[in-house]
Each structure stands twice: as structure tokens, then as C-alpha cells.
Amino acid sequence: MLLIYGEAGKSNMLAAALYQQRFPHRKSPAPKTFQYVENCMRRTGRLPNGDQIAAVLIAINTQKKSDLNDKNLRKSKKSDLK
């Protein structure tokens, strides 16, 4: 994964596309996984295990949903004030 990420110029989206192209029968990782793996390797000197990657991706998705809900709530309050 790290080699593909480097080859893709550290572009998450390009790395995910290259990975899918080279390994069509494997499950493709989410684009943010490439950046997470690199950051973990730099920080700890070790590659993360699958559970760590899954936990980070769940946290990212949860935060995105929370941000979206907050945004929708603010829109709703603005329209109520009109």
C-alpha cells in the first residue's frame, strides 16, 4: 500500500484507483486508509493492524455524519427564523 501511495504522489484517490487496478480481486481500501497507514508508520514505526484502520475509518465516518447533522440543524433553524 505504501509503495502505491508513494507512486500516486500521495494522492489518496489515485492510490485507491491504482490499488483497485492492480488487485481487482481484493477488497479496495478507502482512499483515506493510504494516508492513515503512512501517518501511523511515521509516528510509530509500525504498520497498523486491520482493527486500528477500521476504528479510524469508523471515527472519520461518524464525524462526517455529525458534521452533516449539525449543518442540517443550522439550516433548519435559519429557515424557522424567517
PDB file of N, CA, C and O in Angstrom:
ATOM      1  N   MET A   1       0.817  -1.191   0.000  1.00  0.00           N
ATOM      2  CA  MET A   1       0.000   0.000   0.000  1.00  0.00           C
ATOM      3  C   MET A   1       0.862   1.257   0.000  1.00  0.00           C
ATOM      4  O   MET A   1       0.595   2.202  -0.743  1.00  0.00           O
ATOM      5  N   LEU A   2       1.897   1.263   0.837  1.00  0.00           N
ATOM      6  CA  LEU A   2       2.739   2.452   0.902  1.00  0.00           C
ATOM      7  C   LEU A   2       3.453   2.723  -0.414  1.00  0.00           C
ATOM      8  O   LEU A   2       3.635   3.877  -0.801  1.00  0.00           O
ATOM      9  N   LEU A   3       3.854   1.669  -1.095  1.00  0.00           N
ATOM     10  CA  LEU A   3       4.519   1.854  -2.387  1.00  0.00           C
ATOM     11  C   LEU A   3       3.561   2.473  -3.405  1.00  0.00           C
ATOM     12  O   LEU A   3       3.937   3.376  -4.152  1.00  0.00           O
ATOM     13  N   ILE A   4       2.342   1.989  -3.427  1.00  0.00           N
ATOM     14  CA  ILE A   4       1.344   2.533  -4.351  1.00  0.00           C
ATOM     15  C   ILE A   4       1.023   3.979  -3.988  1.00  0.00           C
ATOM     16  O   ILE A   4       0.864   4.822  -4.872  1.00  0.00           O
ATOM     17  N   TYR A   5       0.929   4.268  -2.699  1.00  0.00           N
ATOM     18  CA  TYR A   5       0.642   5.627  -2.233  1.00  0.00           C
ATOM     19  C   TYR A   5       1.748   6.586  -2.682  1.00  0.00           C
ATOM     20  O   TYR A   5       1.463   7.689  -3.149  1.00  0.00           O
ATOM     21  N   GLY A   6       2.997   6.170  -2.543  1.00  0.00           N
ATOM     22  CA  GLY A   6       4.115   6.990  -2.998  1.00  0.00           C
ATOM     23  C   GLY A   6       4.113   7.158  -4.507  1.00  0.00           C
ATOM     24  O   GLY A   6       4.361   8.249  -5.020  1.00  0.00           O
ATOM     25  N   GLU A   7       3.835   6.083  -5.205  1.00  0.00           N
ATOM     26  CA  GLU A   7       3.776   6.127  -6.669  1.00  0.00           C
ATOM     27  C   GLU A   7       2.684   7.082  -7.147  1.00  0.00           C
ATOM     28  O   GLU A   7       2.814   7.719  -8.192  1.00  0.00           O
ATOM     29  N   ALA A   8       1.622   7.170  -6.378  1.00  0.00           N
ATOM     30  CA  ALA A   8       0.494   8.041  -6.732  1.00  0.00           C
ATOM     31  C   ALA A   8       0.735   9.486  -6.294  1.00  0.00           C
ATOM     32  O   ALA A   8      -0.174  10.314  -6.365  1.00  0.00           O
ATOM     33  N   GLY A   9       1.948   9.791  -5.842  1.00  0.00           N
ATOM     34  CA  GLY A   9       2.251  11.156  -5.412  1.00  0.00           C
ATOM     35  C   GLY A   9       1.512  11.551  -4.154  1.00  0.00           C
ATOM     36  O   GLY A   9       1.195  12.724  -3.957  1.00  0.00           O
ATOM     37  N   LYS A  10       1.233  10.577  -3.296  1.00  0.00           N
ATOM     38  CA  LYS A  10       0.499  10.759  -2.043  1.00  0.00           C
ATOM     39  C   LYS A  10      -0.922  11.278  -2.265  1.00  0.00           C
ATOM     40  O   LYS A  10      -1.478  11.986  -1.425  1.00  0.00           O
ATOM     41  N   SER A  11      -1.487  10.918  -3.393  1.00  0.00           N
ATOM     42  CA  SER A  11      -2.889  11.243  -3.676  1.00  0.00           C
ATOM     43  C   SER A  11      -3.741  10.053  -3.238  1.00  0.00           C
ATOM     44  O   SER A  11      -3.619   8.958  -3.786  1.00  0.00           O
ATOM     45  N   ASN A  12      -4.599  10.277  -2.254  1.00  0.00           N
ATOM     46  CA  ASN A  12      -5.447   9.196  -1.739  1.00  0.00           C
ATOM     47  C   ASN A  12      -6.306   8.575  -2.831  1.00  0.00           C
ATOM     48  O   ASN A  12      -6.392   7.353  -2.950  1.00  0.00           O
ATOM     49  N   MET A  13      -6.934   9.423  -3.619  1.00  0.00           N
ATOM     50  CA  MET A  13      -7.855   8.932  -4.648  1.00  0.00           C
ATOM     51  C   MET A  13      -7.116   8.151  -5.735  1.00  0.00           C
ATOM     52  O   MET A  13      -7.574   7.092  -6.162  1.00  0.00           O
ATOM     53  N   LEU A  14      -5.976   8.676  -6.181  1.00  0.00           N
ATOM     54  CA  LEU A  14      -5.202   7.987  -7.210  1.00  0.00           C
ATOM     55  C   LEU A  14      -4.651   6.666  -6.671  1.00  0.00           C
ATOM     56  O   LEU A  14      -4.637   5.663  -7.384  1.00  0.00           O
ATOM     57  N   ALA A  15      -4.201   6.665  -5.424  1.00  0.00           N
ATOM     58  CA  ALA A  15      -3.685   5.435  -4.822  1.00  0.00           C
ATOM     59  C   ALA A  15      -4.776   4.367  -4.749  1.00  0.00           C
ATOM     60  O   ALA A  15      -4.520   3.198  -5.040  1.00  0.00           O
ATOM     61  N   ALA A  16      -5.983   4.759  -4.366  1.00  0.00           N
ATOM     62  CA  ALA A  16      -7.094   3.803  -4.295  1.00  0.00           C
ATOM     63  C   ALA A  16      -7.408   3.237  -5.678  1.00  0.00           C
ATOM     64  O   ALA A  16      -7.681   2.045  -5.818  1.00  0.00           O
ATOM     65  N   ALA A  17      -7.368   4.093  -6.693  1.00  0.00           N
ATOM     66  CA  ALA A  17      -7.644   3.637  -8.062  1.00  0.00           C
ATOM     67  C   ALA A  17      -6.554   2.687  -8.553  1.00  0.00           C
ATOM     68  O   ALA A  17      -6.854   1.667  -9.174  1.00  0.00           O
ATOM     69  N   LEU A  18      -5.290   3.017  -8.278  1.00  0.00           N
ATOM     70  CA  LEU A  18      -4.184   2.140  -8.678  1.00  0.00           C
ATOM     71  C   LEU A  18      -4.271   0.791  -7.971  1.00  0.00           C
ATOM     72  O   LEU A  18      -4.044  -0.253  -8.583  1.00  0.00           O
ATOM     73  N   TYR A  19      -4.600   0.818  -6.681  1.00  0.00           N
ATOM     74  CA  TYR A  19      -4.720  -0.420  -5.910  1.00  0.00           C
ATOM     75  C   TYR A  19      -5.806  -1.309  -6.515  1.00  0.00           C
ATOM     76  O   TYR A  19      -5.608  -2.511  -6.694  1.00  0.00           O
ATOM     77  N   GLN A  20      -6.946  -0.710  -6.825  1.00  0.00           N
ATOM     78  CA  GLN A  20      -8.060  -1.462  -7.420  1.00  0.00           C
ATOM     79  C   GLN A  20      -7.663  -2.047  -8.768  1.00  0.00           C
ATOM     80  O   GLN A  20      -8.033  -3.173  -9.099  1.00  0.00           O
ATOM     81  N   GLN A  21      -6.906  -1.274  -9.542  1.00  0.00           N
ATOM     82  CA  GLN A  21      -6.474  -1.727 -10.863  1.00  0.00           C
ATOM     83  C   GLN A  21      -5.496  -2.899 -10.753  1.00  0.00           C
ATOM     84  O   GLN A  21      -5.583  -3.856 -11.522  1.00  0.00           O
ATOM     85  N   ARG A  22      -4.582  -2.825  -9.814  1.00  0.00           N
ATOM     86  CA  ARG A  22      -3.559  -3.871  -9.677  1.00  0.00           C
ATOM     87  C   ARG A  22      -4.059  -5.111  -8.959  1.00  0.00           C
ATOM     88  O   ARG A  22      -3.594  -6.221  -9.218  1.00  0.00           O
ATOM     89  N   PHE A  23      -5.001  -4.919  -8.064  1.00  0.00           N
ATOM     90  CA  PHE A  23      -5.517  -6.044  -7.280  1.00  0.00           C
ATOM     91  C   PHE A  23      -7.042  -6.093  -7.393  1.00  0.00           C
ATOM     92  O   PHE A  23      -7.742  -5.848  -6.410  1.00  0.00           O
ATOM     93  N   PRO A  24      -7.559  -6.406  -8.574  1.00  0.00           N
ATOM     94  CA  PRO A  24      -9.012  -6.345  -8.789  1.00  0.00           C
ATOM     95  C   PRO A  24      -9.815  -7.349  -7.964  1.00  0.00           C
ATOM     96  O   PRO A  24     -11.014  -7.157  -7.764  1.00  0.00           O
ATOM     97  N   HIS A  25      -9.179  -8.409  -7.487  1.00  0.00           N
ATOM     98  CA  HIS A  25      -9.915  -9.429  -6.731  1.00  0.00           C
ATOM     99  C   HIS A  25      -9.846  -9.204  -5.223  1.00  0.00           C
ATOM    100  O   HIS A  25     -10.428  -9.967  -4.451  1.00  0.00           O
ATOM    101  N   ARG A  26      -9.143  -8.167  -4.807  1.00  0.00           N
ATOM    102  CA  ARG A  26      -9.068  -7.836  -3.381  1.00  0.00           C
ATOM    103  C   ARG A  26     -10.042  -6.707  -3.066  1.00  0.00           C
ATOM    104  O   ARG A  26     -10.428  -5.927  -3.937  1.00  0.00           O
ATOM    105  N   LYS A  27     -10.426  -6.644  -1.798  1.00  0.00           N
ATOM    106  CA  LYS A  27     -11.281  -5.544  -1.362  1.00  0.00           C
ATOM    107  C   LYS A  27     -10.448  -4.260  -1.392  1.00  0.00           C
ATOM    108  O   LYS A  27      -9.341  -4.216  -0.856  1.00  0.00           O
ATOM    109  N   SER A  28     -10.984  -3.234  -2.015  1.00  0.00           N
ATOM    110  CA  SER A  28     -10.251  -1.969  -2.124  1.00  0.00           C
ATOM    111  C   SER A  28     -10.354  -1.183  -0.824  1.00  0.00           C
ATOM    112  O   SER A  28     -11.440  -1.044  -0.262  1.00  0.00           O
ATOM    113  N   PRO A  29      -9.222  -0.670  -0.347  1.00  0.00           N
ATOM    114  CA  PRO A  29      -9.274   0.165   0.858  1.00  0.00           C
ATOM    115  C   PRO A  29      -9.865   1.539   0.541  1.00  0.00           C
ATOM    116  O   PRO A  29      -9.795   2.014  -0.593  1.00  0.00           O
ATOM    117  N   ALA A  30     -10.436   2.152   1.542  1.00  0.00           N
ATOM    118  CA  ALA A  30     -10.936   3.520   1.380  1.00  0.00           C
ATOM    119  C   ALA A  30      -9.750   4.436   1.100  1.00  0.00           C
ATOM    120  O   ALA A  30      -8.650   4.188   1.593  1.00  0.00           O
ATOM    121  N   PRO A  31      -9.957   5.483   0.321  1.00  0.00           N
ATOM    122  CA  PRO A  31      -8.844   6.374  -0.004  1.00  0.00           C
ATOM    123  C   PRO A  31      -8.091   6.916   1.215  1.00  0.00           C
ATOM    124  O   PRO A  31      -6.865   7.019   1.177  1.00  0.00           O
ATOM    125  N   LYS A  32      -8.796   7.261   2.286  1.00  0.00           N
ATOM    126  CA  LYS A  32      -8.122   7.810   3.474  1.00  0.00           C
ATOM    127  C   LYS A  32      -7.227   6.787   4.170  1.00  0.00           C
ATOM    128  O   LYS A  32      -6.364   7.160   4.965  1.00  0.00           O
ATOM    129  N   THR A  33      -7.423   5.517   3.880  1.00  0.00           N
ATOM    130  CA  THR A  33      -6.615   4.473   4.500  1.00  0.00           C
ATOM    131  C   THR A  33      -5.147   4.629   4.141  1.00  0.00           C
ATOM    132  O   THR A  33      -4.280   4.381   4.979  1.00  0.00           O
ATOM    133  N   PHE A  34      -4.854   5.031   2.926  1.00  0.00           N
ATOM    134  CA  PHE A  34      -3.466   5.174   2.493  1.00  0.00           C
ATOM    135  C   PHE A  34      -2.740   6.219   3.334  1.00  0.00           C
ATOM    136  O   PHE A  34      -1.618   5.992   3.786  1.00  0.00           O
ATOM    137  N   GLN A  35      -3.380   7.354   3.537  1.00  0.00           N
ATOM    138  CA  GLN A  35      -2.777   8.418   4.336  1.00  0.00           C
ATOM    139  C   GLN A  35      -2.639   7.975   5.793  1.00  0.00           C
ATOM    140  O   GLN A  35      -1.624   8.254   6.430  1.00  0.00           O
ATOM    141  N   TYR A  36      -3.646   7.292   6.319  1.00  0.00           N
ATOM    142  CA  TYR A  36      -3.590   6.816   7.697  1.00  0.00           C
ATOM    143  C   TYR A  36      -2.427   5.855   7.896  1.00  0.00           C
ATOM    144  O   TYR A  36      -1.706   5.953   8.889  1.00  0.00           O
ATOM    145  N   VAL A  37      -2.237   4.929   6.964  1.00  0.00           N
ATOM    146  CA  VAL A  37      -1.152   3.949   7.079  1.00  0.00           C
ATOM    147  C   VAL A  37       0.195   4.670   7.079  1.00  0.00           C
ATOM    148  O   VAL A  37       1.075   4.337   7.873  1.00  0.00           O
ATOM    149  N   GLU A  38       0.361   5.647   6.199  1.00  0.00           N
ATOM    150  CA  GLU A  38       1.624   6.391   6.174  1.00  0.00           C
ATOM    151  C   GLU A  38       1.842   7.142   7.483  1.00  0.00           C
ATOM    152  O   GLU A  38       2.934   7.094   8.049  1.00  0.00           O
ATOM    153  N   ASN A  39       0.819   7.833   7.967  1.00  0.00           N
ATOM    154  CA  ASN A  39       0.950   8.585   9.220  1.00  0.00           C
ATOM    155  C   ASN A  39       1.293   7.673  10.386  1.00  0.00           C
ATOM    156  O   ASN A  39       2.134   8.014  11.218  1.00  0.00           O
ATOM    157  N   CYS A  40       0.652   6.525  10.451  1.00  0.00           N
ATOM    158  CA  CYS A  40       0.917   5.563  11.524  1.00  0.00           C
ATOM    159  C   CYS A  40       2.356   5.060  11.444  1.00  0.00           C
ATOM    160  O   CYS A  40       3.038   4.945  12.462  1.00  0.00           O
ATOM    161  N   MET A  41       2.807   4.765  10.247  1.00  0.00           N
ATOM    162  CA  MET A  41       4.171   4.273  10.049  1.00  0.00           C
ATOM    163  C   MET A  41       5.187   5.327  10.489  1.00  0.00           C
ATOM    164  O   MET A  41       6.178   4.997  11.139  1.00  0.00           O
ATOM    165  N   ARG A  42       4.952   6.568  10.147  1.00  0.00           N
ATOM    166  CA  ARG A  42       5.866   7.645  10.544  1.00  0.00           C
ATOM    167  C   ARG A  42       5.849   7.862  12.056  1.00  0.00           C
ATOM    168  O   ARG A  42       6.895   8.074  12.669  1.00  0.00           O
ATOM    169  N   ARG A  43       4.669   7.810  12.645  1.00  0.00           N
ATOM    170  CA  ARG A  43       4.516   8.086  14.071  1.00  0.00           C
ATOM    171  C   ARG A  43       5.063   6.967  14.950  1.00  0.00           C
ATOM    172  O   ARG A  43       5.737   7.230  15.946  1.00  0.00           O
ATOM    173  N   THR A  44       4.774   5.721  14.584  1.00  0.00           N
ATOM    174  CA  THR A  44       5.112   4.591  15.459  1.00  0.00           C
ATOM    175  C   THR A  44       6.219   3.704  14.918  1.00  0.00           C
ATOM    176  O   THR A  44       6.811   2.922  15.662  1.00  0.00           O
ATOM    177  N   GLY A  45       6.504   3.823  13.620  1.00  0.00           N
ATOM    178  CA  GLY A  45       7.490   2.932  13.009  1.00  0.00           C
ATOM    179  C   GLY A  45       6.920   1.564  12.678  1.00  0.00           C
ATOM    180  O   GLY A  45       7.647   0.667  12.252  1.00  0.00           O
ATOM    181  N   ARG A  46       5.605   1.405  12.875  1.00  0.00           N
ATOM    182  CA  ARG A  46       4.951   0.122  12.584  1.00  0.00           C
ATOM    183  C   ARG A  46       3.733   0.352  11.714  1.00  0.00           C
ATOM    184  O   ARG A  46       3.147   1.435  11.691  1.00  0.00           O
ATOM    185  N   LEU A  47       3.373  -0.694  11.005  1.00  0.00           N
ATOM    186  CA  LEU A  47       2.136  -0.650  10.234  1.00  0.00           C
ATOM    187  C   LEU A  47       0.964  -0.939  11.165  1.00  0.00           C
ATOM    188  O   LEU A  47       1.088  -1.760  12.073  1.00  0.00           O
ATOM    189  N   PRO A  48      -0.166  -0.279  10.953  1.00  0.00           N
ATOM    190  CA  PRO A  48      -1.332  -0.555  11.793  1.00  0.00           C
ATOM    191  C   PRO A  48      -1.948  -1.895  11.426  1.00  0.00           C
ATOM    192  O   PRO A  48      -1.810  -2.372  10.299  1.00  0.00           O
ATOM    193  N   ASN A  49      -2.633  -2.497  12.399  1.00  0.00           N
ATOM    194  CA  ASN A  49      -3.363  -3.723  12.062  1.00  0.00           C
ATOM    195  C   ASN A  49      -4.752  -3.345  11.544  1.00  0.00           C
ATOM    196  O   ASN A  49      -5.148  -2.182  11.617  1.00  0.00           O
ATOM    197  N   GLY A  50      -5.468  -4.300  11.035  1.00  0.00           N
ATOM    198  CA  GLY A  50      -6.777  -4.039  10.438  1.00  0.00           C
ATOM    199  C   GLY A  50      -7.773  -3.422  11.401  1.00  0.00           C
ATOM    200  O   GLY A  50      -8.591  -2.593  11.000  1.00  0.00           O
ATOM    201  N   ASP A  51      -7.713  -3.818  12.677  1.00  0.00           N
ATOM    202  CA  ASP A  51      -8.643  -3.271  13.663  1.00  0.00           C
ATOM    203  C   ASP A  51      -8.408  -1.778  13.874  1.00  0.00           C
ATOM    204  O   ASP A  51      -9.358  -1.010  14.025  1.00  0.00           O
ATOM    205  N   GLN A  52      -7.137  -1.370  13.884  1.00  0.00           N
ATOM    206  CA  GLN A  52      -6.825   0.047  14.059  1.00  0.00           C
ATOM    207  C   GLN A  52      -7.331   0.861  12.877  1.00  0.00           C
ATOM    208  O   GLN A  52      -7.886   1.946  13.057  1.00  0.00           O
ATOM    209  N   ILE A  53      -7.144   0.347  11.681  1.00  0.00           N
ATOM    210  CA  ILE A  53      -7.608   1.049  10.483  1.00  0.00           C
ATOM    211  C   ILE A  53      -9.127   1.167  10.506  1.00  0.00           C
ATOM    212  O   ILE A  53      -9.674   2.231  10.218  1.00  0.00           O
ATOM    213  N   ALA A  54      -9.805   0.085  10.846  1.00  0.00           N
ATOM    214  CA  ALA A  54     -11.271   0.098  10.893  1.00  0.00           C
ATOM    215  C   ALA A  54     -11.768   1.114  11.918  1.00  0.00           C
ATOM    216  O   ALA A  54     -12.729   1.837  11.656  1.00  0.00           O
ATOM    217  N   ALA A  55     -11.124   1.174  13.078  1.00  0.00           N
ATOM    218  CA  ALA A  55     -11.538   2.116  14.119  1.00  0.00           C
ATOM    219  C   ALA A  55     -11.400   3.560  13.648  1.00  0.00           C
ATOM    220  O   ALA A  55     -12.272   4.388  13.912  1.00  0.00           O
ATOM    221  N   VAL A  56     -10.317   3.859  12.960  1.00  0.00           N
ATOM    222  CA  VAL A  56     -10.113   5.219  12.452  1.00  0.00           C
ATOM    223  C   VAL A  56     -11.153   5.558  11.394  1.00  0.00           C
ATOM    224  O   VAL A  56     -11.713   6.654  11.408  1.00  0.00           O
ATOM    225  N   LEU A  57     -11.416   4.638  10.481  1.00  0.00           N
ATOM    226  CA  LEU A  57     -12.404   4.898   9.431  1.00  0.00           C
ATOM    227  C   LEU A  57     -13.800   5.078  10.012  1.00  0.00           C
ATOM    228  O   LEU A  57     -14.569   5.908   9.526  1.00  0.00           O
ATOM    229  N   ILE A  58     -14.137   4.313  11.041  1.00  0.00           N
ATOM    230  CA  ILE A  58     -15.436   4.474  11.707  1.00  0.00           C
ATOM    231  C   ILE A  58     -15.513   5.849  12.357  1.00  0.00           C
ATOM    232  O   ILE A  58     -16.540   6.522  12.272  1.00  0.00           O
ATOM    233  N   ALA A  59     -14.431   6.268  13.005  1.00  0.00           N
ATOM    234  CA  ALA A  59     -14.409   7.586  13.645  1.00  0.00           C
ATOM    235  C   ALA A  59     -14.561   8.698  12.612  1.00  0.00           C
ATOM    236  O   ALA A  59     -15.280   9.669  12.846  1.00  0.00           O
ATOM    237  N   ILE A  60     -13.894   8.561  11.479  1.00  0.00           N
ATOM    238  CA  ILE A  60     -13.994   9.565  10.410  1.00  0.00           C
ATOM    239  C   ILE A  60     -15.426   9.639   9.896  1.00  0.00           C
ATOM    240  O   ILE A  60     -15.970  10.731   9.737  1.00  0.00           O
ATOM    241  N   ASN A  61     -16.041   8.491   9.636  1.00  0.00           N
ATOM    242  CA  ASN A  61     -17.418   8.473   9.124  1.00  0.00           C
ATOM    243  C   ASN A  61     -18.401   9.025  10.142  1.00  0.00           C
ATOM    244  O   ASN A  61     -19.344   9.728   9.777  1.00  0.00           O
ATOM    245  N   THR A  62     -18.189   8.712  11.417  1.00  0.00           N
ATOM    246  CA  THR A  62     -19.056   9.223  12.474  1.00  0.00           C
ATOM    247  C   THR A  62     -18.959  10.738  12.545  1.00  0.00           C
ATOM    248  O   THR A  62     -19.970  11.424  12.692  1.00  0.00           O
ATOM    249  N   GLN A  63     -17.736  11.263  12.441  1.00  0.00           N
ATOM    250  CA  GLN A  63     -17.542  12.713  12.479  1.00  0.00           C
ATOM    251  C   GLN A  63     -18.208  13.383  11.287  1.00  0.00           C
ATOM    252  O   GLN A  63     -18.826  14.438  11.430  1.00  0.00           O
ATOM    253  N   LYS A  64     -18.083  12.774  10.108  1.00  0.00           N
ATOM    254  CA  LYS A  64     -18.722  13.340   8.909  1.00  0.00           C
ATOM    255  C   LYS A  64     -20.235  13.399   9.092  1.00  0.00           C
ATOM    256  O   LYS A  64     -20.863  14.402   8.752  1.00  0.00           O
ATOM    257  N   LYS A  65     -20.823  12.323   9.630  1.00  0.00           N
ATOM    258  CA  LYS A  65     -22.269  12.296   9.843  1.00  0.00           C
ATOM    259  C   LYS A  65     -22.680  13.354  10.856  1.00  0.00           C
ATOM    260  O   LYS A  65     -23.700  14.021  10.686  1.00  0.00           O
ATOM    261  N   SER A  66     -21.881  13.507  11.912  1.00  0.00           N
ATOM    262  CA  SER A  66     -22.170  14.503  12.935  1.00  0.00           C
ATOM    263  C   SER A  66     -22.100  15.911  12.352  1.00  0.00           C
ATOM    264  O   SER A  66     -22.960  16.747  12.629  1.00  0.00           O
ATOM    265  N   ASP A  67     -21.072  16.168  11.542  1.00  0.00           N
ATOM    266  CA  ASP A  67     -20.934  17.478  10.900  1.00  0.00           C
ATOM    267  C   ASP A  67     -22.117  17.754   9.978  1.00  0.00           C
ATOM    268  O   ASP A  67     -22.633  18.871   9.941  1.00  0.00           O
ATOM    269  N   LEU A  68     -22.544  16.741   9.240  1.00  0.00           N
ATOM    270  CA  LEU A  68     -23.674  16.899   8.330  1.00  0.00           C
ATOM    271  C   LEU A  68     -24.956  17.172   9.108  1.00  0.00           C
ATOM    272  O   LEU A  68     -25.753  18.022   8.712  1.00  0.00           O
ATOM    273  N   ASN A  69     -25.160  16.454  10.214  1.00  0.00           N
ATOM    274  CA  ASN A  69     -26.348  16.681  11.040  1.00  0.00           C
ATOM    275  C   ASN A  69     -26.349  18.091  11.620  1.00  0.00           C
ATOM    276  O   ASN A  69     -27.391  18.746  11.657  1.00  0.00           O
ATOM    277  N   ASP A  70     -25.170  18.566  12.078  1.00  0.00           N
ATOM    278  CA  ASP A  70     -25.066  19.924  12.611  1.00  0.00           C
ATOM    279  C   ASP A  70     -25.396  20.952  11.539  1.00  0.00           C
ATOM    280  O   ASP A  70     -26.095  21.931  11.803  1.00  0.00           O
ATOM    281  N   LYS A  71     -24.898  20.732  10.344  1.00  0.00           N
ATOM    282  CA  LYS A  71     -25.145  21.651   9.231  1.00  0.00           C
ATOM    283  C   LYS A  71     -26.635  21.694   8.901  1.00  0.00           C
ATOM    284  O   LYS A  71     -27.200  22.769   8.702  1.00  0.00           O
ATOM    285  N   ASN A  72     -27.267  20.525   8.845  1.00  0.00           N
ATOM    286  CA  ASN A  72     -28.702  20.464   8.552  1.00  0.00           C
ATOM    287  C   ASN A  72     -29.521  21.129   9.651  1.00  0.00           C
ATOM    288  O   ASN A  72     -30.529  21.779   9.372  1.00  0.00           O
ATOM    289  N   LEU A  73     -29.091  20.966  10.898  1.00  0.00           N
ATOM    290  CA  LEU A  73     -29.793  21.579  12.024  1.00  0.00           C
ATOM    291  C   LEU A  73     -29.707  23.101  11.939  1.00  0.00           C
ATOM    292  O   LEU A  73     -30.695  23.794  12.185  1.00  0.00           O
ATOM    293  N   ARG A  74     -28.528  23.625  11.589  1.00  0.00           N
ATOM    294  CA  ARG A  74     -28.376  25.076  11.450  1.00  0.00           C
ATOM    295  C   ARG A  74     -29.252  25.610  10.317  1.00  0.00           C
ATOM    296  O   ARG A  74     -29.865  26.669  10.452  1.00  0.00           O
ATOM    297  N   LYS A  75     -29.313  24.884   9.205  1.00  0.00           N
ATOM    298  CA  LYS A  75     -30.171  25.301   8.088  1.00  0.00           C
ATOM    299  C   LYS A  75     -31.631  25.323   8.525  1.00  0.00           C
ATOM    300  O   LYS A  75     -32.378  26.243   8.192  1.00  0.00           O
ATOM    301  N   SER A  76     -32.022  24.304   9.271  1.00  0.00           N
ATOM    302  CA  SER A  76     -33.400  24.200   9.739  1.00  0.00           C
ATOM    303  C   SER A  76     -33.745  25.368  10.662  1.00  0.00           C
ATOM    304  O   SER A  76     -34.833  25.935  10.561  1.00  0.00           O
ATOM    305  N   LYS A  77     -32.832  25.729  11.554  1.00  0.00           N
ATOM    306  CA  LYS A  77     -33.074  26.841  12.476  1.00  0.00           C
ATOM    307  C   LYS A  77     -33.169  28.162  11.722  1.00  0.00           C
ATOM    308  O   LYS A  77     -33.987  29.017  12.063  1.00  0.00           O
ATOM    309  N   LYS A  78     -32.327  28.332  10.690  1.00  0.00           N
ATOM    310  CA  LYS A  78     -32.381  29.564   9.897  1.00  0.00           C
ATOM    311  C   LYS A  78     -33.723  29.694   9.190  1.00  0.00           C
ATOM    312  O   LYS A  78     -34.304  30.779   9.160  1.00  0.00           O
ATOM    313  N   SER A  79     -34.217  28.609   8.626  1.00  0.00           N
ATOM    314  CA  SER A  79     -35.499  28.675   7.913  1.00  0.00           C
ATOM    315  C   SER A  79     -36.658  28.875   8.890  1.00  0.00           C
ATOM    316  O   SER A  79     -37.677  29.456   8.517  1.00  0.00           O
ATOM    317  N   ASP A  80     -36.523  28.404  10.135  1.00  0.00           N
ATOM    318  CA  ASP A  80     -37.566  28.626  11.143  1.00  0.00           C
ATOM    319  C   ASP A  80     -37.641  30.098  11.547  1.00  0.00           C
ATOM    320  O   ASP A  80     -38.712  30.596  11.894  1.00  0.00           O
ATOM    321  N   LEU A  81     -36.504  30.790  11.501  1.00  0.00           N
ATOM    322  CA  LEU A  81     -36.464  32.188  11.903  1.00  0.00           C
ATOM    323  C   LEU A  81     -37.087  33.110  10.863  1.00  0.00           C
ATOM    324  O   LEU A  81     -37.478  34.231  11.189  1.00  0.00           O
ATOM    325  N   LYS A  82     -37.185  32.659   9.633  1.00  0.00           N
ATOM    326  CA  LYS A  82     -37.725  33.510   8.550  1.00  0.00           C
ATOM    327  C   LYS A  82     -39.204  33.669   8.624  1.00  0.00           C
ATOM    328  O   LYS A  82     -39.794  34.352   7.786  1.00  0.00           O
TER     329      LYS A  82
END
